[in-house]
């Protein structure tokens, strides 16, 4: 469809899509997408528009406000907005923009991850791959071809994943995320050893107080909780997939003693390690 919005070129095109039930339950999915030429003086303000918005500026500049922040979007940059919150964007000089409103079961998690790492205004070293994926979503509808929802979801997922993997040179937003990744790698390699919060904070190069706050902000767990989760997951695997004695599993997963391990395991799972192993064997027999 051609746009009839004020201060949008009539040649601008957009498409509206209603996802299937399977997409609603499983995928990221587009709701609207378009390729717009905004004329000088364009302005839009919304209190809420139930979706997330990904925009790629092809030409010109745009001014945007969201969640108490304000920025000028330049050609070659992406803007990611939570449209469930109040937001606005204008263009005093005019611009050309490729955009997609999307949502899905993992949309909020992707949005929070990207915002935590890069902020809402994203400048990739090479934006071509992400912009081509966004263009592919638009072309899917403009060519009136077969709509494959898993493929559309993959395009969106690939774009957001590229954002999450990108490391900007200024490091302003990604320091904490990179720190958490380093510590997670360290825990996965050393969980069987004696690890304290002090040791992990030194690995991160932070004070213990700042480290605990930053790590929990990035992962949702304190360092102690993440270490305990890693040890417990390994213990469960060994109980189900090996014949190692419980005492040996205890030491291989970093617990200080068998009684400590059994007590912690029962507190978390409501049964002893031996009972957990026996339950697994009974399930295999059925």
DRENMI-339670 format. One record per residue (C-alpha): residue number from 1; residue in one letter; chain; x, y, z. Coordinates in nm, 3 decimals, decimal comma. Layout:
> seq	type	mol	xx	yy	zz
> NUM	A	A	X	Y	Z
...
This chain:
> seq	type	mol	xx	yy	zz
> 1	X	A	0,000	0,000	0,000
> 2	X	A	0,108	0,357	-0,063
> 3	X	A	0,130	0,592	0,231
> 4	X	A	-0,119	0,874	0,278
> 5	X	A	0,043	1,020	0,592
> 6	X	A	0,114	1,391	0,612
> 7	X	A	0,467	1,480	0,507
> 8	X	A	0,535	1,132	0,373
> 9	X	A	0,598	1,095	0,001
> 10	X	A	0,299	0,927	-0,172
> 11	X	A	0,544	0,689	-0,337
> 12	X	A	0,629	0,544	0,006
> 13	X	A	0,504	0,188	0,052
> 14	X	A	0,412	-0,019	0,355
> 15	X	A	0,259	-0,357	0,437
> 16	X	A	0,062	-0,491	0,732
> 17	X	A	0,088	-0,855	0,836
> 18	X	A	-0,115	-1,070	1,076
> 19	X	A	0,099	-1,357	1,210
> 20	X	A	-0,034	-1,709	1,248
> 21	X	A	-0,097	-1,867	1,585
> 22	X	A	0,223	-2,070	1,543
> 23	X	A	0,421	-1,751	1,485
> 24	X	A	0,263	-1,583	1,786
> 25	X	A	0,369	-1,875	2,006
> 26	X	A	0,710	-1,944	1,854
> 27	X	A	0,874	-1,674	1,642
> 28	X	A	0,972	-1,317	1,607
> 29	X	A	0,733	-1,179	1,346
> 30	X	A	0,681	-0,855	1,151
> 31	X	A	0,358	-0,663	1,202
> 32	X	A	0,421	-0,375	0,965
> 33	X	A	0,711	-0,285	0,740
> 34	X	A	0,778	-0,008	0,495
> 35	X	A	1,015	0,196	0,286
> 36	X	A	0,933	0,563	0,346
> 37	X	A	1,059	0,893	0,219
> 38	X	A	0,984	1,143	0,496
> 39	X	A	0,945	1,499	0,372
> 40	X	A	1,086	1,801	0,561
> 41	X	A	0,866	1,876	0,861
> 42	X	A	0,753	1,518	0,924
> 43	X	A	0,666	1,452	1,288
> 44	X	A	0,511	1,161	1,480
> 45	X	A	0,448	1,116	1,854
> 46	X	A	0,283	0,810	2,009
> 47	X	A	0,210	0,722	2,372
> 48	X	A	0,202	0,355	2,282
> 49	X	A	0,200	0,132	1,977
> 50	X	A	0,215	-0,233	2,082
> 51	X	A	0,533	-0,353	1,910
> 52	X	A	0,905	-0,293	1,878
> 53	X	A	1,034	-0,078	1,592
> 54	X	A	1,354	-0,126	1,396
> 55	X	A	1,448	0,155	1,158
> 56	X	A	1,741	0,190	0,918
> 57	X	A	1,814	0,536	0,784
> 58	X	A	1,920	0,523	0,419
> 59	X	A	1,946	0,898	0,352
> 60	X	A	1,914	1,220	0,550
> 61	X	A	1,870	1,267	0,924
> 62	X	A	1,597	1,206	1,180
> 63	X	A	1,550	1,331	1,536
> 64	X	A	1,411	1,076	1,783
> 65	X	A	1,303	1,072	2,150
> 66	X	A	1,232	0,768	2,368
> 67	X	A	1,233	0,681	2,738
> 68	X	A	1,388	1,013	2,837
> 69	X	A	1,659	0,998	2,569
> 70	X	A	1,708	1,202	2,254
> 71	X	A	1,934	1,153	1,952
> 72	X	A	1,988	1,253	1,590
> 73	X	A	1,982	0,947	1,366
> 74	X	A	2,223	0,964	1,074
> 75	X	A	2,225	0,776	0,744
> 76	X	A	2,370	0,427	0,795
> 77	X	A	2,245	0,398	1,155
> 78	X	A	1,976	0,175	1,306
> 79	X	A	1,724	0,286	1,566
> 80	X	A	1,556	0,027	1,790
> 81	X	A	1,254	0,148	1,989
> 82	X	A	1,020	-0,003	2,245
> 83	X	A	0,693	0,132	2,110
> 84	X	A	0,505	0,011	2,416
> 85	X	A	0,657	0,326	2,570
> 86	X	A	0,606	0,686	2,462
> 87	X	A	0,825	0,774	2,164
> 88	X	A	0,856	1,027	1,883
> 89	X	A	1,058	1,090	1,571
> 90	X	A	1,074	1,383	1,335
> 91	X	A	1,272	1,497	1,033
> 92	X	A	1,325	1,866	0,975
> 93	X	A	1,528	1,812	0,658
> 94	X	A	1,368	1,493	0,522
> 95	X	A	1,505	1,139	0,504
> 96	X	A	1,459	0,794	0,353
> 97	X	A	1,400	0,508	0,593
> 98	X	A	1,345	0,131	0,590
> 99	X	A	1,145	0,019	0,894
> 100	X	A	0,972	-0,277	1,055
> 101	X	A	0,740	-0,305	1,353
> 102	X	A	0,783	-0,649	1,507
> 103	X	A	0,708	-0,854	1,816
> 104	X	A	0,731	-1,212	1,944
> 105	X	A	0,800	-1,428	2,246
> 106	X	A	1,170	-1,331	2,255
> 107	X	A	1,131	-0,971	2,136
> 108	X	A	1,151	-0,814	2,482
> 109	X	A	1,461	-1,014	2,570
> 110	X	A	1,634	-0,917	2,246
> 111	X	A	1,541	-0,552	2,297
> 112	X	A	1,672	-0,544	2,654
> 113	X	A	1,993	-0,719	2,551
> 114	X	A	2,064	-0,485	2,261
> 115	X	A	1,978	-0,176	2,463
> 116	X	A	2,199	-0,286	2,750
> 117	X	A	2,491	-0,354	2,516
> 118	X	A	2,465	-0,080	2,253
> 119	X	A	2,185	0,155	2,345
> 120	X	A	1,895	0,226	2,109
> 121	X	A	2,096	0,401	1,837
> 122	X	A	2,322	0,147	1,668
> 123	X	A	2,616	0,221	1,439
> 124	X	A	2,763	-0,096	1,290
> 125	X	A	3,105	-0,090	1,124
> 126	X	A	2,940	-0,253	0,822
> 127	X	A	2,560	-0,216	0,826
> 128	X	A	2,509	-0,390	0,492
> 129	X	A	2,424	-0,740	0,619
> 130	X	A	2,170	-0,620	0,875
> 131	X	A	2,014	-0,368	0,635
> 132	X	A	1,989	-0,635	0,363
> 133	X	A	1,801	-0,865	0,603
> 134	X	A	1,564	-0,580	0,686
> 135	X	A	1,521	-0,513	0,315
> 136	X	A	1,450	-0,884	0,259
> 137	X	A	1,152	-0,861	0,496
> 138	X	A	1,014	-0,568	0,298
> 139	X	A	1,075	-0,744	-0,034
> 140	X	A	0,893	-1,056	0,089
> 141	X	A	0,572	-0,854	0,098
> 142	X	A	0,637	-0,617	-0,192
> 143	X	A	0,694	-0,908	-0,432
> 144	X	A	0,371	-1,073	-0,318
> 145	X	A	0,549	-1,404	-0,286
> 146	X	A	0,504	-1,688	-0,041
> 147	X	A	0,535	-1,567	0,319
> 148	X	A	0,748	-1,811	0,517
> 149	X	A	0,717	-1,710	0,880
> 150	X	A	1,023	-1,908	0,999
> 151	X	A	1,233	-1,725	0,740
> 152	X	A	1,098	-1,384	0,843
> 153	X	A	1,176	-1,475	1,202
> 154	X	A	1,528	-1,573	1,101
> 155	X	A	1,582	-1,237	0,930
> 156	X	A	1,478	-1,053	1,247
> 157	X	A	1,677	-1,285	1,471
> 158	X	A	1,988	-1,249	1,253
> 159	X	A	1,968	-0,869	1,269
> 160	X	A	1,925	-0,858	1,647
> 161	X	A	2,194	-1,122	1,698
> 162	X	A	2,436	-0,919	1,487
> 163	X	A	2,367	-0,623	1,716
> 164	X	A	2,437	-0,837	2,023
> 165	X	A	2,766	-0,964	1,879
> 166	X	A	2,890	-0,623	1,769
> 167	X	A	3,157	-0,454	1,980
> 168	X	A	3,173	-0,076	1,932
> 169	X	A	3,515	0,083	1,955
> 170	X	A	3,410	0,335	2,220
> 171	X	A	3,294	0,049	2,448
> 172	X	A	3,048	0,279	2,622
> 173	X	A	2,761	0,033	2,649
> 174	X	A	2,931	-0,303	2,611
> 175	X	A	3,187	-0,304	2,895
> 176	X	A	2,955	-0,475	3,145
> 177	X	A	2,828	-0,725	2,888
> 178	X	A	3,182	-0,821	2,787
> 179	X	A	3,281	-0,849	3,152
> 180	X	A	2,989	-1,085	3,220
> 181	X	A	3,083	-1,296	2,916
> 182	X	A	3,442	-1,324	3,040
> 183	X	A	3,332	-1,425	3,389
> 184	X	A	3,083	-1,681	3,256
> 185	X	A	3,364	-1,833	3,048
> 186	X	A	3,590	-1,839	3,353
> 187	X	A	3,321	-2,007	3,567
> 188	X	A	3,253	-2,271	3,302
> 189	X	A	3,624	-2,353	3,286
> 190	X	A	3,697	-2,345	3,662
> 191	X	A	3,371	-2,433	3,843
> 192	X	A	3,528	-2,749	3,990
> 193	X	A	3,787	-2,535	4,168
> 194	X	A	3,746	-2,316	4,475
> 195	X	A	3,598	-1,992	4,341
> 196	X	A	3,505	-1,694	4,555
> 197	X	A	3,339	-1,365	4,467
> 198	X	A	3,672	-1,198	4,541
> 199	X	A	3,846	-1,415	4,282
> 200	X	A	3,580	-1,339	4,020
> 201	X	A	3,588	-0,965	4,096
> 202	X	A	3,965	-0,965	4,040
> 203	X	A	3,912	-1,145	3,708
> 204	X	A	3,665	-0,869	3,616
> 205	X	A	3,894	-0,592	3,738
> 206	X	A	3,621	-0,444	3,958
> 207	X	A	3,547	-0,397	4,325
> 208	X	A	3,333	-0,677	4,469
> 209	X	A	3,037	-0,442	4,518
> 210	X	A	3,047	-0,306	4,161
> 211	X	A	3,115	-0,652	4,020
> 212	X	A	2,815	-0,816	4,189
> 213	X	A	2,580	-0,536	4,078
> 214	X	A	2,709	-0,531	3,720
> 215	X	A	2,708	-0,911	3,681
> 216	X	A	2,352	-0,943	3,811
> 217	X	A	2,235	-0,662	3,585
> 218	X	A	2,372	-0,846	3,280
> 219	X	A	2,280	-1,205	3,369
> 220	X	A	1,992	-1,187	3,615
> 221	X	A	2,198	-1,384	3,870
> 222	X	A	2,455	-1,295	4,133
> 223	X	A	2,797	-1,450	4,067
> 224	X	A	2,733	-1,697	4,350
> 225	X	A	2,397	-1,798	4,203
> 226	X	A	2,544	-1,846	3,856
> 227	X	A	2,829	-2,058	3,993
> 228	X	A	2,582	-2,270	4,194
> 229	X	A	2,361	-2,316	3,886
> 230	X	A	2,660	-2,430	3,678
> 231	X	A	2,770	-2,678	3,944
> 232	X	A	2,419	-2,816	3,990
> 233	X	A	2,361	-2,854	3,614
> 234	X	A	2,686	-3,048	3,584
> 235	X	A	2,599	-3,263	3,883
> 236	X	A	2,260	-3,350	3,737
> 237	X	A	2,421	-3,447	3,408
> 238	X	A	2,676	-3,671	3,577
> 239	X	A	2,411	-3,834	3,795
> 240	X	A	2,202	-3,918	3,489
> 241	X	A	2,479	-4,004	3,244
> 242	X	A	2,760	-4,162	3,446
> 243	X	A	2,815	-4,424	3,714
> 244	X	A	3,051	-4,206	3,913
> 245	X	A	2,991	-4,232	4,289
> 246	X	A	2,805	-3,938	4,442
> 247	X	A	3,119	-3,853	4,642
> 248	X	A	3,324	-3,827	4,321
> 249	X	A	3,057	-3,612	4,152
> 250	X	A	3,062	-3,386	4,455
> 251	X	A	3,433	-3,310	4,410
> 252	X	A	3,418	-3,291	4,031
> 253	X	A	3,157	-3,016	4,055
> 254	X	A	3,338	-2,803	4,312
> 255	X	A	3,153	-2,880	4,634
> 256	X	A	3,364	-2,889	4,948
> 257	X	A	3,220	-3,215	5,079
> 258	X	A	2,961	-3,485	5,017
> 259	X	A	2,730	-3,368	5,295
> 260	X	A	2,740	-3,010	5,165
> 261	X	A	2,662	-3,132	4,814
> 262	X	A	2,374	-3,360	4,923
> 263	X	A	2,223	-3,089	5,141
> 264	X	A	2,241	-2,827	4,863
> 265	X	A	2,103	-3,074	4,607
> 266	X	A	1,807	-3,172	4,824
> 267	X	A	1,730	-2,810	4,908
> 268	X	A	1,712	-2,723	4,538
> 269	X	A	1,552	-3,037	4,393
> 270	X	A	1,357	-3,183	4,684
> 271	X	A	1,546	-3,514	4,673
> 272	X	A	1,893	-3,649	4,738
> 273	X	A	2,139	-3,706	4,452
> 274	X	A	2,091	-4,083	4,491
> 275	X	A	1,712	-4,047	4,463
> 276	X	A	1,754	-3,826	4,156
> 277	X	A	1,976	-4,087	3,993
> 278	X	A	1,732	-4,366	4,081
> 279	X	A	1,442	-4,165	3,938
> 280	X	A	1,631	-4,125	3,614
> 281	X	A	1,696	-4,498	3,592
> 282	X	A	1,330	-4,575	3,653
> 283	X	A	1,226	-4,335	3,374
> 284	X	A	1,466	-4,507	3,133
> 285	X	A	1,304	-4,845	3,208
> 286	X	A	0,956	-4,722	3,118
